[in-house]
Amino acid sequence: MWVRRAQAVEGSNHVCSRALRVAAGLFCALTAGACAVLDEATGSIASAHGIAVAIESIDGPPYPVARKIAQDLSAQAPARRIVVVEHDREAAYRIRGYLATHVDPGGMSIAWAWDVYDSAHHRVFRLRGEDRAAASGQSWLTADDETLLRIVSASLDQLAGFLSAGTAAQAAQL
């Protein structure tokens, strides 16, 4: 899984984190195991626990925030019949996340979007939303766990809706 840091408080450039990829890979390996199989009837990646999705990147937040989002996505996905796999594993869909903060007189909000790509690398859907941080401030430090969990939950709800609609459409074609 690739996580990029965009303009952290120190102003650093985008950085790829090998440690995060390794940690996320271990987490996915322990939670998902070898459940993914190729469904020959539909050609999609299926799993005993759900549809396989790989997180390609998360752009915008500093590394600790991006890591927290990736961990929360992996932890909450199975409840929606989604299995998050390592980015180099076979998956039915791949997602790329983008998050940005903006401040207005009422406080800080985080706008987010996830582009969903099929196995042929065509963008097939965009998840998006915005959430206000619980505390007021002007940086990612204001993004508390509760705010990040709301973003993850809303993202996974939209993704599960998209996947359910796609699964129903595939079943109707058979």
N, CA, C and O of each residue as an XYZ file, in Angstrom:
696
protein
N       0.853     -1.153      0.000
C       0.000      0.000      0.000
C       0.900      1.218      0.000
O       1.844      1.276      0.789
N       0.651      2.157     -0.827
C       1.437      3.372     -0.917
C       0.728      4.475     -0.159
O      -0.476      4.675     -0.321
N       1.456      5.172      0.649
C       0.908      6.331      1.336
C       1.875      7.469      1.096
O       3.079      7.341      1.317
N       1.348      8.555      0.651
C       2.190      9.705      0.358
C       1.867     10.828      1.328
O       0.710     11.030      1.699
N       2.879     11.543      1.726
C       2.695     12.672      2.610
C       2.787     13.939      1.767
O       3.789     14.158      1.087
N       1.755     14.768      1.805
C       1.735     16.000      1.035
C       1.795     17.178      1.982
O       0.864     17.418      2.750
N       2.847     17.882      1.927
C       3.032     19.117      2.673
C       2.651     18.971      4.135
O       1.696     19.587      4.609
N       3.400     18.158      4.830
C       3.188     18.033      6.268
C       3.570     19.355      6.912
O       4.017     20.280      6.235
N       3.395     19.435      8.192
C       3.662     20.674      8.900
C       5.063     21.181      8.583
O       5.282     22.389      8.495
N       6.005     20.269      8.412
C       7.377     20.670      8.099
C       7.531     21.105      6.645
O       8.568     21.667      6.293
N       6.542     20.866      5.790
C       6.590     21.275      4.399
C       7.343     20.307      3.509
O       7.847     20.715      2.462
N       7.439     19.051      3.879
C       8.182     18.095      3.066
C       7.394     17.692      1.835
O       6.181     17.886      1.770
N       8.091     17.130      0.860
C       7.474     16.662     -0.384
C       6.847     15.299     -0.186
O       6.930     14.716      0.895
N       6.210     14.786     -1.250
C       5.585     13.450     -1.204
C       6.645     12.406     -0.873
O       7.733     12.406     -1.449
N       6.318     11.521      0.057
C       7.262     10.488      0.487
C       6.540      9.143      0.482
O       5.437      9.022      1.016
N       7.162      8.143     -0.117
C       6.593      6.789     -0.088
C       7.144      6.094      1.134
O       8.325      6.240      1.450
N       6.345      5.370      1.801
C       6.773      4.742      3.040
C       6.815      3.226      2.906
O       5.777      2.567      2.837
N       7.999      2.697      2.870
C       8.157      1.249      2.800
C       7.678      0.599      4.091
O       7.085     -0.479      4.056
N       7.926      1.236      5.221
C       7.503      0.659      6.502
C       5.992      0.491      6.546
O       5.502     -0.523      7.044
N       5.245      1.462      6.035
C       3.788      1.358      6.032
C       3.337      0.220      5.126
O       2.422     -0.530      5.468
N       3.984      0.094      3.964
C       3.608     -0.989      3.051
C       3.830     -2.342      3.706
O       3.001     -3.243      3.581
N       4.955     -2.483      4.410
C       5.251     -3.751      5.063
C       4.241     -4.010      6.179
O       3.705     -5.112      6.286
N       3.979     -2.996      7.012
C       3.028     -3.163      8.113
C       1.635     -3.467      7.582
O       0.949     -4.347      8.102
N       1.217     -2.749      6.559
C      -0.112     -2.989      5.983
C      -0.171     -4.376      5.346
O      -1.189     -5.062      5.435
N       0.911     -4.778      4.712
C       0.957     -6.116      4.112
C       0.834     -7.205      5.163
O       0.113     -8.184      4.971
N       1.537     -7.034      6.270
C       1.423     -8.015      7.351
C       0.013     -8.047      7.920
O      -0.545     -9.113      8.179
N      -0.554     -6.852      8.111
C      -1.923     -6.789      8.637
C      -2.888     -7.478      7.690
O      -3.707     -8.291      8.120
N      -2.799     -7.159      6.402
C      -3.699     -7.776      5.424
C      -3.477     -9.283      5.345
O      -4.432    -10.052      5.233
N      -2.217     -9.700      5.404
C      -1.926    -11.129      5.330
C      -2.516    -11.869      6.523
O      -3.039    -12.975      6.388
N      -2.425    -11.242      7.692
C      -2.964    -11.890      8.882
C      -4.484    -11.910      8.896
O      -5.092    -12.879      9.351
N      -5.107    -10.829      8.394
C      -6.567    -10.763      8.454
C      -7.231    -11.429      7.265
O      -8.258    -12.091      7.421
N      -6.668    -11.267      6.091
C      -7.316    -11.816      4.897
C      -6.824    -13.216      4.567
O      -7.549    -14.011      3.969
N      -5.597    -13.516      4.956
C      -5.037    -14.830      4.668
C      -4.988    -15.077      3.180
O      -4.750    -14.162      2.393
N      -5.210    -16.300      2.805
C      -5.193    -16.656      1.390
C      -6.609    -16.889      0.901
O      -6.883    -17.882      0.226
N      -7.526    -15.962      1.243
C      -8.940    -16.158      0.928
C      -9.297    -15.775     -0.500
O     -10.309    -16.242     -1.021
N      -8.500    -14.947     -1.138
C      -8.893    -14.462     -2.456
C      -8.775    -15.573     -3.490
O      -7.780    -16.296     -3.534
N      -9.797    -15.696     -4.314
C      -9.805    -16.680     -5.388
C     -10.398    -16.046     -6.628
O     -11.194    -15.113     -6.531
N     -10.025    -16.533     -7.768
C     -10.583    -16.025     -9.012
C     -11.888    -16.742     -9.292
O     -11.920    -17.969     -9.386
N     -12.958    -15.986     -9.425
C     -14.270    -16.541     -9.732
C     -14.347    -16.682    -11.245
O     -14.456    -15.683    -11.956
N     -14.292    -17.902    -11.738
C     -14.230    -18.135    -13.176
C     -15.510    -17.731    -13.893
O     -15.458    -17.391    -15.075
N     -16.647    -17.757    -13.227
C     -17.910    -17.409    -13.880
C     -17.983    -15.919    -14.194
O     -18.488    -15.530    -15.247
N     -17.480    -15.085    -13.286
C     -17.593    -13.638    -13.500
C     -16.266    -12.990    -13.830
O     -16.240    -11.861    -14.321
N     -15.148    -13.682    -13.571
C     -13.839    -13.102    -13.829
C     -13.426    -12.103    -12.770
O     -12.436    -11.394    -12.952
N     -14.160    -12.024    -11.658
C     -13.818    -11.063    -10.622
C     -13.070    -11.751     -9.490
O     -13.069    -12.977     -9.372
N     -12.444    -10.943     -8.675
C     -11.760    -11.469     -7.513
C     -12.786    -11.532     -6.393
O     -13.341    -10.512     -5.984
N     -13.028    -12.728     -5.908
C     -13.972    -12.922     -4.825
C     -13.223    -13.442     -3.613
O     -12.058    -13.825     -3.721
N     -13.857    -13.459     -2.498
C     -13.245    -13.925     -1.282
C     -14.316    -14.525     -0.399
O     -15.498    -14.206     -0.523
N     -13.891    -15.388      0.486
C     -14.837    -15.934      1.448
C     -15.388    -14.821      2.330
O     -16.459    -14.968      2.919
N     -14.667    -13.715      2.423
C     -15.067    -12.605      3.276
C     -15.585    -11.407      2.498
O     -16.120    -10.487      3.116
N     -15.456    -11.365      1.177
C     -15.941    -10.230      0.408
C     -15.129     -9.982     -0.841
O     -14.355    -10.834     -1.277
N     -15.314     -8.808     -1.410
C     -14.639     -8.405     -2.642
C     -13.278     -7.803     -2.303
O     -13.169     -6.974     -1.399
N     -12.247     -8.220     -3.025
C     -10.886     -7.747     -2.777
C     -10.671     -6.369     -3.381
O     -10.953     -6.130     -4.555
N     -10.160     -5.466     -2.543
C      -9.863     -4.090     -2.942
C      -8.458     -3.765     -2.449
O      -8.110     -4.069     -1.308
N      -7.654     -3.147     -3.308
C      -6.303     -2.732     -2.926
C      -6.250     -1.210     -2.834
O      -6.778     -0.517     -3.703
N      -5.620     -0.692     -1.794
C      -5.419      0.748     -1.653
C      -4.095      1.081     -2.320
O      -3.032      0.665     -1.858
N      -4.169      1.833     -3.410
C      -2.964      2.209     -4.149
C      -2.219      3.369     -3.487
O      -0.993      3.341     -3.381
N      -2.957      4.386     -3.044
C      -2.310      5.551     -2.457
C      -3.314      6.360     -1.650
O      -4.526      6.272     -1.847
N      -2.763      7.152     -0.731
C      -3.544      8.136      0.012
C      -2.721      9.420     -0.021
O      -1.669      9.506      0.613
N      -3.195     10.401     -0.750
C      -2.469     11.664     -0.909
C      -3.101     12.757     -0.058
O      -4.322     12.819      0.083
N      -2.266     13.612      0.502
C      -2.755     14.781      1.216
C      -2.323     14.846      2.666
O      -1.596     15.765      3.047
N      -2.746     13.902      3.481
C      -2.419     14.020      4.906
C      -0.981     13.619      5.194
O      -0.351     12.927      4.394
N      -0.456     14.057      6.347
C       0.875     13.592      6.751
C       0.843     12.096      7.051
O      -0.223     11.513      7.248
N       2.001     11.498      7.082
C       2.140     10.054      7.220
C       1.322      9.449      8.371
O       0.612      8.471      8.137
N       1.385      9.979      9.594
C       0.623      9.339     10.676
C      -0.894      9.326     10.419
O      -1.573      8.364     10.778
N      -1.412     10.366      9.814
C      -2.843     10.430      9.515
C      -3.186      9.447      8.397
O      -4.183      8.730      8.487
N      -2.378      9.410      7.358
C      -2.613      8.471      6.254
C      -2.531      7.024      6.745
O      -3.332      6.182      6.340
N      -1.575      6.743      7.604
C      -1.438      5.397      8.169
C      -2.675      5.027      8.976
O      -3.168      3.904      8.867
N      -3.183      5.949      9.780
C      -4.390      5.707     10.588
C      -5.587      5.426      9.682
O      -6.367      4.514      9.957
N      -5.741      6.192      8.614
C      -6.844      5.984      7.675
C      -6.731      4.602      7.034
O      -7.724      3.881      6.939
N      -5.534      4.227      6.595
C      -5.330      2.917      5.965
C      -5.644      1.790      6.947
O      -6.280      0.806      6.569
N      -5.211      1.919      8.195
C      -5.487      0.894      9.199
C      -6.985      0.791      9.477
O      -7.530     -0.307      9.589
N      -7.643      1.944      9.586
C      -9.090      1.944      9.845
C      -9.865      1.350      8.673
O     -10.837      0.622      8.874
N      -9.439      1.658      7.455
C     -10.089      1.063      6.284
C      -9.971     -0.459      6.318
O     -10.955     -1.168      6.106
N      -8.776     -0.952      6.583
C      -8.548     -2.399      6.631
C      -9.348     -3.056      7.741
O      -9.861     -4.162      7.571
N      -9.455     -2.384      8.873
C     -10.155     -2.956     10.021
C     -11.673     -2.961      9.835
O     -12.340     -3.911     10.246
N     -12.219     -1.922      9.226
C     -13.675     -1.802      9.101
C     -14.241     -2.424      7.825
O     -15.444     -2.678      7.753
N     -13.415     -2.669      6.836
C     -13.892     -3.182      5.547
C     -14.605     -4.535      5.647
O     -15.636     -4.700      4.994
N     -14.126     -5.502      6.414
C     -14.797     -6.808      6.448
C     -16.269     -6.746      6.872
O     -17.068     -7.580      6.445
N     -16.630     -5.780      7.695
C     -18.028     -5.646      8.114
C     -18.935     -5.303      6.935
O     -20.153     -5.468      7.018
N     -18.349     -4.829      5.843
C     -19.107     -4.467      4.642
C     -18.826     -5.443      3.498
O     -19.094     -5.140      2.335
N     -18.287     -6.610      3.833
C     -17.954     -7.650      2.849
C     -16.915     -7.159      1.837
O     -17.008     -7.444      0.643
N     -15.937     -6.425      2.330
C     -14.819     -5.935      1.532
C     -13.542     -6.419      2.205
O     -13.418     -6.358      3.428
N     -12.594     -6.899      1.406
C     -11.302     -7.329      1.926
C     -10.234     -6.422      1.323
O     -10.077     -6.359      0.104
N      -9.509     -5.728      2.181
C      -8.417     -4.871      1.722
C      -7.170     -5.737      1.605
O      -6.746     -6.371      2.571
N      -6.588     -5.756      0.407
C      -5.378     -6.542      0.163
C      -4.212     -5.609     -0.135
O      -4.405     -4.439     -0.462
N      -3.022     -6.133     -0.019
C      -1.810     -5.384     -0.328
C      -1.859     -4.906     -1.784
O      -2.429     -5.584     -2.639
N      -1.267     -3.751     -2.066
C      -1.382     -3.147     -3.402
C      -0.804     -4.007     -4.522
O      -1.205     -3.856     -5.675
N       0.130     -4.904     -4.209
C       0.698     -5.738     -5.260
C      -0.024     -7.075     -5.422
O       0.393     -7.914     -6.221
N      -1.096     -7.274     -4.671
C      -1.906     -8.493     -4.786
C      -3.009     -8.289     -5.813
O      -3.358     -7.156     -6.148
N      -3.551     -9.384     -6.306
C      -4.642     -9.318     -7.258
C      -5.900     -8.832     -6.536
O      -6.211     -9.297     -5.440
N      -6.623     -7.889     -7.159
C      -7.830     -7.325     -6.551
C      -8.824     -6.970     -7.649
O      -8.440     -6.648     -8.773
N     -10.091     -7.032     -7.307
C     -11.142     -6.661     -8.263
C     -11.113     -5.162     -8.521
O     -11.388     -4.709     -9.633
N     -10.776     -4.391     -7.484
C     -10.751     -2.929     -7.598
C      -9.543     -2.383     -6.865
O      -9.038     -2.983     -5.916
N      -9.093     -1.224     -7.331
C      -7.998     -0.496     -6.703
C      -8.493      0.912     -6.422
O      -9.195      1.504     -7.241
N      -8.126      1.448     -5.262
C      -8.584      2.791     -4.924
C      -7.407      3.704     -4.622
O      -6.371      3.278     -4.112
N      -7.599      4.961     -4.949
C      -6.619      6.016     -4.665
C      -7.349      7.131     -3.932
O      -8.350      7.657     -4.419
N      -6.843      7.484     -2.768
C      -7.497      8.479     -1.929
C      -6.816      9.829     -1.984
O      -5.602      9.933     -2.157
N      -7.632     10.862     -1.832
C      -7.161     12.249     -1.828
C      -7.892     12.976     -0.702
O      -9.122     12.965     -0.650
N      -7.146     13.601      0.191
C      -7.743     14.333      1.292
C      -7.111     15.712      1.382
O      -5.911     15.865      1.156
N      -7.910     16.710      1.710
C      -7.406     18.073      1.853
C      -8.163     18.778      2.960
O      -9.369     18.588      3.120
N      -7.457     19.587      3.718
C      -8.107     20.379      4.767
C      -8.378     21.780      4.243
O      -7.651     22.291      3.390
N      -9.421     22.386      4.760
C      -9.650     23.808      4.497
C     -10.323     24.413      5.721
O     -11.108     23.764      6.413
N      -9.992     25.674      5.963
C     -10.464     26.366      7.149
C     -11.445     27.445      6.728
O     -11.211     28.188      5.775
N     -12.552     27.516      7.461
C     -13.502     28.608      7.278
C     -13.801     29.150      8.677
O     -13.281     28.622      9.660
N     -14.622     30.184      8.784
C     -14.875     30.752     10.116
C     -15.408     29.748     11.140
O     -15.241     29.957     12.341
N     -16.038     28.675     10.696
C     -16.587     27.685     11.610
C     -15.592     26.643     12.077
O     -15.910     25.863     12.975
N     -14.413     26.599     11.509
C     -13.413     25.613     11.888
C     -12.796     24.947     10.671
O     -12.833     25.485      9.565
N     -12.226     23.768     10.891
C     -11.554     23.052      9.818
C     -12.426     21.908      9.312
O     -13.077     21.212     10.092
N     -12.427     21.725      7.993
C     -13.107     20.605      7.369
C     -12.096     19.815      6.548
O     -11.074     20.341      6.107
N     -12.409     18.548      6.358
C     -11.582     17.688      5.509
C     -12.443     17.227      4.347
O     -13.452     16.548      4.534
N     -12.032     17.605      3.148
C     -12.688     17.115      1.934
C     -11.923     15.876      1.490
O     -10.694     15.839      1.549
N     -12.658     14.864      1.046
C     -12.012     13.616      0.651
C     -12.657     13.046     -0.597
O     -13.837     13.264     -0.874
N     -11.846     12.309     -1.340
C     -12.329     11.609     -2.536
C     -11.485     10.355     -2.709
O     -10.296     10.334     -2.389
N     -12.126      9.316     -3.220
C     -11.447      8.058     -3.543
C     -11.833      7.709     -4.977
O     -13.017      7.584     -5.290
N     -10.855      7.554     -5.830
C     -11.120      7.057     -7.180
C     -11.027      5.537     -7.146
O     -10.069      4.970     -6.620
N     -12.039      4.889     -7.718
C     -12.107      3.429     -7.750
C     -11.795      2.975     -9.178
O     -12.445      3.415    -10.127
N     -10.815      2.110     -9.328
C     -10.392      1.600    -10.633
C     -10.675      0.104    -10.708
O     -10.519     -0.615     -9.721
N     -11.090     -0.360    -11.880
C     -11.299     -1.796    -12.058
C      -9.955     -2.468    -12.320
O      -8.919     -1.804    -12.330
N      -9.970     -3.771    -12.529
C      -8.721     -4.519    -12.712
C      -8.008     -4.156    -14.013
O      -6.823     -4.451    -14.172
N      -8.722     -3.517    -14.944
C      -8.107     -3.047    -16.194
C      -7.604     -1.610    -16.058
O      -7.212     -0.998    -17.051
N      -7.611     -1.065    -14.838
C      -7.118      0.277    -14.522
C      -7.976      1.397    -15.113
O      -7.468      2.482    -15.396
N      -9.264      1.142    -15.301
C     -10.199      2.182    -15.737
C     -10.925      2.715    -14.517
O     -11.412      1.945    -13.689
N     -10.995      4.040    -14.405
C     -11.735      4.601    -13.269
C     -13.214      4.322    -13.479
O     -13.775      4.670    -14.518
N     -13.848      3.693    -12.496
C     -15.243      3.301    -12.627
C     -16.163      4.022    -11.656
O     -17.383      3.992    -11.821
N     -15.595      4.672    -10.645
C     -16.442      5.325     -9.654
C     -15.605      6.279     -8.823
O     -14.397      6.089     -8.678
N     -16.249      7.312     -8.274
C     -15.579      8.222     -7.348
C     -16.420      8.345     -6.091
O     -17.605      8.673     -6.143
N     -15.785      8.076     -4.966
C     -16.396      8.292     -3.657
C     -15.976      9.682     -3.210
O     -14.851     10.101     -3.486
N     -16.851     10.404     -2.527
C     -16.438     11.735     -2.073
C     -17.306     12.209     -0.924
O     -18.423     11.734     -0.714
N     -16.757     13.157     -0.190
C     -17.480     13.734      0.923
C     -16.649     14.786      1.614
O     -15.546     15.127      1.186
N     -17.203     15.286      2.685
C     -16.523     16.297      3.485
C     -16.967     16.124      4.925
O     -18.129     15.821      5.197
N     -16.039     16.318      5.836
C     -16.361     16.158      7.244
C     -15.679     17.258      8.046
O     -14.519     17.591      7.802
N     -16.402     17.810      8.991
C     -15.857     18.860      9.847
C     -15.114     18.213     11.006
O     -15.606     17.273     11.631
N     -13.916     18.731     11.283
C     -13.128     18.236     12.409
C     -13.799     18.656     13.713
O     -14.384     19.735     13.798
N     -13.712     17.803     14.719
C     -14.363     18.081     15.995
C     -13.756     19.296     16.686
O     -14.478     20.108     17.265
N     -12.453     19.422     16.630
C     -11.774     20.562     17.261
C     -11.484     21.622     16.209
O     -11.361     21.314     15.024
N     -11.377     22.854     16.642
C     -11.046     23.914     15.689
C      -9.533     24.031     15.592
O      -8.816     23.799     16.566
N      -9.069     24.386     14.435
C      -7.642     24.520     14.203
C      -7.387     24.684     12.722
O      -8.319     24.785     11.924
N      -6.128     24.708     12.365
C      -5.788     24.961     10.975
C      -4.811     23.948     10.406
O      -4.116     24.249      9.436
N      -4.738     22.762     10.978
C      -3.795     21.784     10.441
C      -4.350     20.377     10.622
O      -5.419     20.182     11.201
N      -3.611     19.418     10.123
C      -3.986     18.021     10.249
C      -3.999     17.575     11.704
O      -4.605     16.555     12.032
N      -3.340     18.327     12.580
C      -3.340     17.969     13.997
C      -4.746     18.031     14.578
O      -5.019     17.427     15.615
N      -5.634     18.755     13.916
C      -7.015     18.892     14.364
C      -7.851     17.670     13.998
O      -8.941     17.481     14.538
N      -7.358     16.857     13.102
C      -8.095     15.670     12.641
C      -7.994     14.576     13.689
O      -7.052     13.784     13.683
N      -8.961     14.534     14.583
C      -8.969     13.552     15.656
C      -9.444     12.195     15.135
O      -9.926     12.085     14.008
N      -9.301     11.176     15.966
C      -9.688      9.816     15.576
C     -11.155      9.729     15.179
O     -11.499      9.028     14.227
N     -12.017     10.430     15.895
C     -13.449     10.389     15.592
C     -13.740     10.917     14.184
O     -14.541     10.339     13.450
N     -13.088     12.011     13.820
C     -13.274     12.582     12.480
C     -12.788     11.614     11.416
O     -13.468     11.395     10.413
N     -11.612     11.034     11.630
C     -11.063     10.088     10.654
C     -11.945      8.853     10.536
O     -12.120      8.329      9.436
N     -12.499      8.381     11.635
C     -13.391      7.221     11.590
C     -14.682      7.539     10.822
O     -15.207      6.682     10.111
N     -15.189      8.764     10.964
C     -16.382      9.150     10.190
C     -16.067      9.154      8.699
O     -16.888      8.724      7.890
N     -14.884      9.638      8.334
C     -14.473      9.655      6.926
C     -14.343      8.221      6.404
O     -14.838      7.905      5.322
N     -13.687      7.371      7.162
C     -13.513      5.971      6.765
C     -14.869      5.281      6.631
O     -15.110      4.571      5.654
N     -15.741      5.483      7.592
C     -17.053      4.843      7.570
C     -17.875      5.292      6.362
O     -18.467      4.465      5.669
N     -17.911      6.600      6.111
C     -18.656      7.107      4.953
C     -18.047      6.602      3.648
O     -18.775      6.270      2.713
N     -16.721      6.542      3.579
C     -16.044      6.039      2.380
C     -16.404      4.584      2.120
O     -16.735      4.207      0.996
N     -16.337      3.769      3.172
C     -16.652      2.351      3.016
C     -18.132      2.123      2.710
O     -18.472      1.204      1.964
N     -19.013      2.945      3.274
C     -20.438      2.828      2.956
C     -20.678      3.089      1.466
O     -21.417      2.353      0.812
N     -20.045      4.149      0.934
C     -20.195      4.445     -0.494
C     -19.589      3.339     -1.348
O     -20.176      2.935     -2.352
N     -18.413      2.849     -0.950
C     -17.761      1.783     -1.710
C     -18.613      0.512     -1.681
O     -18.770     -0.145     -2.710
N     -19.160      0.160     -0.525
C     -20.012     -1.033     -0.418
C     -21.258     -0.877     -1.282
O     -21.701     -1.844     -1.902
N     -21.832      0.326     -1.332
C     -22.984      0.574     -2.194
C     -22.646      0.366     -3.656
O     -23.408     -0.252     -4.399
N     -21.494      0.889     -4.067
C     -21.046      0.714     -5.447
C     -20.816     -0.765     -5.753
O     -21.255     -1.266     -6.788
N     -20.127     -1.457     -4.850
C     -19.830     -2.867     -5.084
C     -21.106     -3.704     -5.111
O     -21.216     -4.628     -5.918
N     -22.058     -3.403     -4.258
C     -23.333     -4.127     -4.251
C     -24.078     -3.929     -5.556
O     -24.638     -4.878     -6.105
N     -24.087     -2.696     -6.057
C     -24.754     -2.414     -7.330
C     -24.059     -3.155     -8.464
O     -24.727     -3.685     -9.352
N     -22.733     -3.202     -8.447
C     -21.981     -3.913     -9.479
C     -22.202     -5.409     -9.423
O     -22.306     -6.062    -10.462
N     -22.274     -5.958     -8.223
C     -22.516     -7.384     -8.052
C     -23.911     -7.754     -8.551
O     -24.089     -8.789     -9.193
N     -24.901     -6.908     -8.257
C     -26.272     -7.157     -8.722
C     -26.331     -7.095    -10.247
O     -27.014     -7.899    -10.880
N     -25.612     -6.138    -10.832
C     -25.604     -6.014    -12.293
C     -24.943     -7.223    -12.931
O     -25.413     -7.713    -13.959
N     -23.840     -7.723    -12.327
C     -23.167     -8.915    -12.875
C     -24.073    -10.130    -12.779
O     -24.136    -10.936    -13.707
N     -24.774    -10.265    -11.664
C     -25.671    -11.425    -11.482
C     -26.803    -11.381    -12.497
O     -27.222    -12.429    -12.989
N     -27.306    -10.201    -12.822
C     -28.406    -10.068    -13.783
C     -27.952    -10.450    -15.193
O     -28.765    -10.903    -15.998
N     -26.662    -10.274    -15.501
C     -26.137    -10.590    -16.825
C     -25.951    -12.089    -17.017
O     -25.887    -12.552    -18.156
N     -25.861    -12.858    -15.939
C     -25.595    -14.298    -16.045
C     -26.813    -15.078    -16.472
O     -26.748    -16.300    -16.606
